Amino acid sequence: MSLLSEQAEQELIQSVLKRADKLVELRVEQLREFPYKKKADLKRKLSINEAYYQKLVTAGLREVILEENDKTVWVSEIQLEQLMNQLAE
């Protein structure tokens, strides 16, 4: 004789599966690479001066600030390189 009814057992299984799905989704989200880099790091890495960087911003480079009152500016490295290529043409 089972301690749980068949319906209760199915509900428990569904609950456990939902929880497992949520944990897997969370883990996948954590492993996804953050698509933005710090502005200062990218400027240093690519040897970009501030005047050229401002041209990139004028050309459409999107800057992201994640938190209010945070001075760290994040930039998409892919977008930055695409704009640099466009300006070089």
N, C-alpha and C positions, 0 to 999 in steps of 0.2 A: 504494500500500500504506500502511495506517495504522500509526502507531507504537503505538497501543493497540488491544487487542482490543475488540470491541463490548461485552463484559461490563465490562471495565475502564473503558471510556468512560462507560457508564451509571452505574457506581459513582461515578466522578468527578463526573458531573453531579449525582447525588443528594447527594453530599457538599457540593458548592457550593450547591445549593438549600437544604439544611438550615442551612448557615452563614448564608446570606442571610436565611432566615426568623428565625433567632435574632437577627440584627442588627436586623431590622425590629421584632421584639417588644421588644428593648431600647430602641430609639428611641421607640417608642410609650409605653413605661413612663416614659421620661425626660420626655416631653412632657405626661404626665398631671399635672394640677395637684395639689399636696399639699393635702389637704382640711382641714388644721389650721393655725391661726394662733397666734402667741405670745399667751399670756394677757395680758401687760402691754399689748401693742399693741391687742388687742381691747377691753380695759377703757378704754384711752385713747380709742380711736376711737368707742366707744359711750357714753362718759361714765358708766361704771359704777363705783360705789364698792365697797369691799371687803365691806361688810355685805350689799349687794344681790347681789354675786357669790357670797357664801356661801349665800344663799337659792337661787341657781341650782344650786349644787353639791348642796345638800340635795334639790332637786327632781329631780336626776338628771343634771346636767351631768357628762360624763365628761372627766377630765383625763388627759393622756398625757405621760409623761416618756420620751424616746427612749433615753437612755443612763443607765447607773448613775452616780450621783454628779453628775448634771447638774441644775442648778437651774431650767432652762428648762421651763416648763409649757406644753403645747400644748393647744388647745381647738378643737373644731369650731365654726366660725362659724355654720353652718347650725343645729346643735343649740342653740347659745346663743340664737339669735334665736327659734327655736321655743319654747324654754322661757320666754323673756321675754314672748312673745305669750300663752302659757298663763297665766303669772302675772298678766298685765295684765287677763285676762278675769274 
